[in-house]
């Protein structure tokens, strides 16, 4: 049985799903984790961080879970 090669979109989806599986809830507050795009990066982070940016985000991120998802080149640009 031949397996089809994984596309960059499939690889990106797999990495996002793996990050969400590892981080379902924030260890700091127990809130749900969500996916957010910030600049040219994709993050799995506590939902409470969604409305924050800049210094407020930097300070709040110290109390909540947040992980950058490494994606293949050009995936965010294509989306």
C-alpha positions in Angstrom: 0.0 0.0 0.0 1.5 3.3 -1.1 1.1 6.2 1.3 0.7 9.7 -0.1 3.3 12.3 0.9 2.3 14.7 3.6 1.5 18.2 2.3 2.6 21.2 4.3 -1.0 21.9 5.2 -1.3 18.3 6.6 1.9 18.8 8.6 0.7 22.1 10.0 -2.6 20.6 11.0 -0.8 17.7 12.6 1.4 20.0 14.7 -1.5 22.1 15.8 -3.5 19.1 16.8 -0.6 17.7 18.7 0.0 21.0 20.6 -3.7 21.1 21.5 -3.7 17.5 22.7 -0.7 18.3 24.9 -2.2 21.5 26.2 -6.0 21.1 26.6 -6.3 23.3 29.7 -4.1 26.1 31.1 -2.2 24.9 34.2 -2.3 28.4 35.6 -6.0 29.0 35.6 -7.7 25.9 34.3 -9.1 27.7 31.2 -9.4 26.3 27.8 -6.5 26.5 25.3 -7.0 28.1 21.9 -5.2 28.7 18.7 -4.2 32.3 17.9 -2.1 34.0 15.2 0.1 36.8 16.4 2.2 38.5 13.7 3.8 35.7 11.7 3.5 33.1 14.4 0.8 30.6 15.5 0.3 30.0 19.2 -1.6 27.6 21.3 -2.4 29.7 24.4 -4.8 30.1 27.3 -8.0 31.8 26.1 -7.5 34.5 28.7 -4.5 35.8 26.7 -6.6 36.4 23.6 -7.5 40.0 24.3 -4.0 41.0 25.4 -1.0 42.3 23.5 2.3 44.0 24.1 3.4 44.4 27.7 0.0 43.1 29.1 0.5 39.9 27.1 4.2 39.6 28.2 3.2 39.9 31.9 0.1 37.7 31.7 1.9 35.0 29.8 4.0 34.4 32.9 0.9 33.1 34.7 -0.7 31.1 31.9 0.3 28.4 29.4 1.4 29.4 26.0 3.3 27.6 23.3 4.5 28.6 19.8 3.7 26.1 17.1 6.5 25.7 14.5 4.9 25.5 11.1 6.4 24.8 7.7 7.4 27.9 5.6 4.6 29.8 4.0 1.7 28.1 5.7 0.5 31.2 7.5 1.0 33.4 4.4 -1.2 31.1 2.4 -4.0 31.1 4.9 
